């Protein structure tokens, strides 16, 4: 089990080539941050070693861009995903033309989780006795499920289940979903590639996550179970445990977009001042300054009223934001609750292809 530099988190990461592939094109990342951590899974695609390069390049760029970025964590995460997208796109030349990668990235910032998602790698939350899916696949079969043309079981076994509709490296502006949620002590989060989520049922995911307390052992058992089902793809899993309660960050958490992935510039502009509150504050400042110029004899009163109204507006926004964060709901993307107490699945013997990953210090993307 890997503990972060702060006592808030414990985590485990494992990636495996699977039973039917010769090259592992998955990659995983754990990076300690002062108030939490950055976690990510990438599932590369492309001929020869292209997918392997894309996944590692994306995670390398993601981590360095986030660490060197400025501003609040949600904006830094979105910008880091865009930088990772450009890095993959610009490297897709020669024998690497057409390469790309999925990405699910999570920043733990005190008592909040920020999730950025491109493609069909997934994030889950185990809270109490309920397993919640936090991301919606950007894939052809997922769209057919949403339209009612396929069932979840049919999608899981469909011949086009691996065809993604969104990935890093596809175009210059990345389309992503950015979503934040408050965390509680005792929460457990899972990030994984579709080599795990596309093979195991949610009941099997729940069985391991709910009953195996050690994150290292949990990721190993999950991958063993996927390999026992044939291991048709590369498999990567990260389990993160929230071990201590903390306070929420001061910024507003990004809401999940019901319309699906948006272009990164649209996401950033919606968070950087293009809001009714910002316009109202600007109007208030404008009329206060105009009043000071026109009625200089009453400058003290006008200035005091204007300043008072501005302070009241900002305080109201803070209070409403705090209430909104407290009421943040989990996305209605499906959840699993066992009707009866489940037993921990017996994990098969560990395969020699598995690599146990315990990054120490400043972590870099690693893979089998």
N, C-alpha and C positions, 0 to 999 in steps of 0.2 A: 504494500500500500504506500502510495506517495503522498506525503503531506506538503502543502504549500508553505511558502515563507511566512505566511500569516496562519494563525490557528483556525481560520475560518473553514478551510477546505481540506478534503482528502480525495485522491483521485487514482484511477488506474487506466492504463492505455495498452491496447494490444492490437496488432495487425497481423494478418495471416494470408497466405497465398491461396488458400482453399484447396479443394481436391481436384479441380478440373482445369486450373490455369497454371502456366509455367512461370509467369511474371506477375509480380504484385504491383498493380497500378494504383493501389490505395496509399494514402499517407495520413498520419495523425500528428497532432501538435498539442503539447501542454506547455504553457509559458506562465511563470509566476509573475504577478503584478502586485504592487504595494497593498492594494485593498481587495485582492481576489486573484483572478487568473484569466488567461485567454486559452480557449480550447477549440480545436477545429478538426474536421475530417474532410478529406478530399478524395474523390473517386475519379481517377483520370480515364480518359478515353482517347483512342487513336491507335494507328498501326505501330508495330514494332515497339520501341521504347517511348513513344510519344506520350502515352497516358501517364507513364511513370514520371517523365519530365514535367508534364503539366501539373500533376498533383503536388510534387515537391516544390516546384517553382511558385505555385500559388500560395502554399503555406509559408514558404520562406519570405515572400513579398508581403503577405498579410501580417506576419509578426513584426517585421522591420518597419513597415509603414505605420502600424498601430503604435509601436513604441516611439516613433519619431514624430507622430502626429500631434496636433494641438487642438484645444477645444474640448468639448464634452465628449464622453465616451460614445454615445450613439453616433454622432457625426464622425468621430475618428474611426469607428468600426465600418461605417458605410464607405468612407473614403479609402480605407485599407482594402476593402473588397474590390473597389474600383481599380486600385493600383494593382491588385493581384490579377484582375481581369486583363488589364493592359499588358502586364508582364507575359501572360500566357499568349495573348493575341500577337504580340510583337515577336515572340519566339516561334510562332507557327509558320516557319518557312522551310523550304527544301523538303527533306523527308518527314518533317513534322507538320506539314500543312494539314489543317483540319483537326488538330488536336484540341482538346478542351478538358474541363474537369468540373465536376459538381463541387459544391462547398456548403457545409453547414458549420458556422462559427458561433461561438458563444463567449461573451465577456461577462464574468462575474464581477460586479462592482458593488462591494459591501452586500446589501440585502436585495440586490436586483440582478436579474439575468437579462442580457441583451443578446438576441439571436438574429443572425443574418443568414439568409438561406437562398441558395441558387441550385436548382436541380432536384434530385430525388434522394439525396442523403437526408437522414431524419434526426429530429430531436424529440425526446420523450421526457416527461416528468413523472416520477413516482412520488405521490403525496398521500400519506396515510396508507389506505388499502386500495388506492385507485391509480391506475397508470393512464396518463393523459398524453396524447400525441400533440406536439406543439407545432409541427410543420406540415404543410400540404405539398405533396410531390408536384414538381413541374415536369410532368411526363404525359405521353399520349394516353396511356391506360388510365392514369388518374383523372384526366379530363373526361374520358368515357364513363368512369364511375360517377363523377359529378353530374354528368348528363343523364345518368340512369341507364346507359347502354350496356354496362358491365357490372357485375357484382364484385365485391372485394376479392372473393375467392377466385373468380374468373380472371381478374386482373393479375393476381399473384402468379397464375400459371400461363398467362397469355404469351404468345411468341414475341410480341412487341413490348414486353414489360420493361425492357432496358432502354427503350427509345425516349430520351429526355427532350423536353421542349425548351429548355433553358439551361445554359451552362456558361462558365467562365471561358472566354476566348471566342465567343460567338460573334460579338460586335463590339464596337469601341465603348459604348455606354452599357454598363452591365444593368440587367434588370434583376432586382432582388426584393425579398421581403425582409423587413426589419421590424422586430417585435420585442417588447420588454415586458417582464412580469416580476412582481415582488416575490422574494424567496422567504422560506421559513426554516427554522432549525429542524433538521430531520429530513428535508427534501433530498431526493436523489435524482440526478439528471443523467440521461444517456444520449450520446451522440453516436451515430453509426452510419456506415455505408449500406447500400441496398443488398450487399452480400449477406447482411444479417437480417434487416427488416423485411427483405423480400423473400426470405426463406422461413423464418420463424413466425409463428402466430403470436399475437399479443399476450395470450395466456402463458406462452413459454417465456417471453421476455419478462412478464410479471413474476413468474415462478422463481427466476434467478434473482431479479432485482429486489424482490421483497424478502427473500430468505437468505441471501448470502451477504453478510455484513461487510466483508472485505472487498473493496473495489477491484483489486488485482485479481482475486479469485473469481469475482463476478464476471469480469470481461473474458477471462479464460473459459469459464463455463459456457458463456454465451457463444463464443466461437467454436467450442467443442460441439455444442448442440447443432450449430449450423453445418459444421463439417459432417456430423452424423447423418444429416439430411441430404448428403451428397456434395456439399460445399461447391456449388456451381460457379461461384464468383469469389473474388477477393473479399476479405472480411475485415472490417476495422470497427472497434468499439472503444468508447471512452465513457467511464462512469465517474461522476463527480458527486461527492457527498457534502452537504452543507452541515457542518458540525457545530457551529455556534451562531447564535442570532446576532444580527447587526442592524444598524440603522439604514434607512433608505437614502440614496443619493438625492441631492436637492433638485436635479433636473427632472423634467417630465419624461416619463417612459414613453417610447414610441408605441402607438396603437397598431395592432395587426390590421393590414389592409385587406378588406373583404374582396377587393377587386383583383387580388393576385399580385404578382411581382410588378414593381414600378421601376422606371428608369431612375438611376441613382441621383441625377440632378433634380428630378421632381421630388424625391424624398428629402434631399437636403434643403431645397428651397422652402418646403413646407415646415421645416424645423428651424429655419434661420430668419425669423422675423416677418414672414408673410402671413401674419395672423391678425384677426380683428383686434386683439388686445394691443398689439404693437401699433396698429394704425390709430387706435383710440388714444394711446399714450402720446403719439406724435401730434395728434390734433390738439390734445390738452396742452402740450408744451407750446405749440404754435399760438394758440389763443392767449395763453398766459403772457408770452413775450409780446404779442401785439397789444394786449391790454397795458402792459408796462410802458410801451412806447406812446400809446395814445392818452393815457391817464396817469401821468407821472406824479400828480399830487396824491394819488391813491396807490402808489407803487407798493407800499408795505402790505396793504390789505390784499391787493391783487396777487402779489407774489406769495403771500401766506396761503391764500385760498388755493391757488394753482398748485403749490407744493403739497398742500394737504390732500387735495384730490388725487394727485399723482401717487403719493405714498399709499393712500387708501386703495387705489387701483392695484398697485403692485402687491400689497398685502392680501387683497382679495384673490388675486391670481394664485398667490402662494398657498392660501388656504384651500381654494378649490382644487389646485393641483395635488395637494396632500390627500384630500378626500378622494379624488379620482384614483390616485395610486392605491389607496387602501381598498377601493372597490374593484380594482382591475380583475377581470374575469379571465379564466383560462379559455383558450380558443375552443370552439365547439367542433373539433375535428375528430372526435371519437375518443373513447376512454374504455378501459377494461377494469372491471371489479369482479373478483371471483365470488361466486355464490357460496362456495364452501372453502374452508381453509385449504390452501394448496400445499403440497409437499415440495421441497426443493428438488428439482430434476437432478437425477444422477448424471454427472458429466462424464463422457467417455474419456479414455486415456488421452493425454495430451500428445499431439502429433509433433514429430521432430521438425516440421517446417515452421512451427510457431516461434515468434520472437517476443519475449517479454520486454516491454519498454519502460524504463524508469529514467527519464531525463533528469539530470542533476544540474543545478545552476540555471543560467539562461538557456532554455530549451530551444532546439531547432526541430524542424519537421523531420520525422524519421519514418522508415518503412522497412518491411521485410525485404 
